[in-house]
Amino acid sequence: MEYSLTSGGKRIRPVLLLSAGGAVGGDEKEMLPFACAVEYIHTYSLIH
């Protein structure tokens, strides 16, 4: 499981979330936990 979380990859989902949030004036520090959650959910779906 550690490998799947720490290996390289595009990580496009969190980048899109942060970009979209920035486009509407969101604070990156407030959005970061949500961006991480999106990536964790995706990783879980691959492992499970």
C-alpha positions as CSV (number, residue, x, y, z in Angstrom):
1,M,0.0,0.0,0.0
2,E,2.8,2.4,0.8
3,Y,4.2,1.9,-2.7
4,S,0.9,2.8,-4.3
5,L,0.8,6.1,-2.3
6,T,4.4,7.1,-2.7
7,S,5.2,5.9,-6.2
8,G,5.4,8.4,-9.0
9,G,2.4,9.3,-11.2
10,K,0.6,12.1,-12.9
11,R,-1.5,13.0,-9.9
12,I,-3.8,14.9,-12.2
13,R,-6.9,14.7,-10.0
14,P,-5.5,16.8,-7.1
15,V,-3.9,19.3,-9.6
16,L,-7.2,19.8,-11.3
17,L,-9.0,20.3,-8.0
18,L,-6.4,22.9,-6.9
19,S,-6.5,24.6,-10.3
20,A,-10.3,24.8,-10.3
21,G,-10.3,26.1,-6.8
22,G,-7.7,28.7,-7.6
23,A,-9.7,29.8,-10.6
24,V,-12.6,30.7,-8.4
25,G,-10.5,32.4,-5.8
26,G,-10.1,29.6,-3.3
27,D,-7.3,29.3,-0.8
28,E,-4.8,26.6,-1.6
29,K,-4.2,25.8,2.0
30,E,-7.9,25.2,2.6
31,M,-8.3,23.0,-0.6
32,L,-5.2,20.8,0.0
33,P,-6.9,18.3,2.3
34,F,-9.7,17.8,-0.3
35,A,-7.1,17.4,-3.1
36,C,-5.4,14.7,-0.9
37,A,-8.7,13.0,-0.2
38,V,-9.5,12.8,-3.9
39,E,-6.1,11.1,-4.6
40,Y,-6.5,8.7,-1.6
41,I,-10.0,7.7,-2.8
42,H,-8.7,7.0,-6.2
43,T,-5.7,5.0,-4.8
44,Y,-8.1,3.0,-2.6
45,S,-10.3,2.2,-5.6
46,L,-7.2,0.8,-7.4
47,I,-6.1,-1.3,-4.4
48,H,-9.6,-2.6,-3.4
